[in-house]
Amino acid sequence: MAYTGRVEVGGPPEVHELAKLIVSKIAVGPMENNAYLLRCRDTGEQLLVDAAAEPDSLLRLVGDDGLTAVLTTHRHGDHWQALDAVVRATGARTYAGRYDAEAIPVPTDVPLRDGDVVPVGACRLTVRHLVGHTPGSVVLVYDDPDGHPHVFTGDCLFPGGPGRTVTPEDFRSLMGGLEERIFTLPDEAWVYPGHGDDTTLGAERPHLAEWWDRGW
């Protein structure tokens, strides 16, 4: 069955099979957070993006092959409720943006800066630091050598617009960062958000001016 990116809490994962990377998406918790398990085809190494809730569900998704790392996209509590339990069960290393790490109650082994590279076996994901939703939100970009980019945006970008901001300055910062660091990618870039359905940059790009006009 073709990947749709639509998942429901309590339902099965959706699996996006790329040439070198397998992305499994699951929805967990009362806020219907998305969690993504990335698996390198060559090595079998796995990385989990956002241990948001329901550790038992996440550990079933991980399976018996172990977990190398867990990356938390930002400091908001709905994105790390299961982090402690998952790390204790797997021994996985923890990654988070350096400006959000202190606000996450599980210690961060690897604080991330803009431009850092996060390995998943033989695959590489590039970190993009965006300020606005939180001070240290990170977006991950997998530039698939056999296809188009794949972008894990946390709560910085959803179908229909940027993530929530608290002040006009935050809104301008987030929008500027999205335009400078994310929307420079091609229209085909696939977007995996922190909640809800997937989208593409091509689907969202025509609305950039509208978002600016709508403002904060």
Secondary structure, DSSP 8 states (H G I E B T S, - for coil): --------TTS--EEEE-SSEEEEEEEETTTTEEEEEEEETTT--EEEE---S-HHHHHHHHGGG---EEEE--S-GGGTTTHHHHHHHH--EEEEETTTGGGSSS--SEEE-TT-EEEETTEEEEEEEE-SSSTTEEEEEEE-TTS-EEEEEETSEETTEE---SSHHHHHHHHHHIIIIITTS-TT-EEEESBS--EEHHHHGGGHHHHHHH--
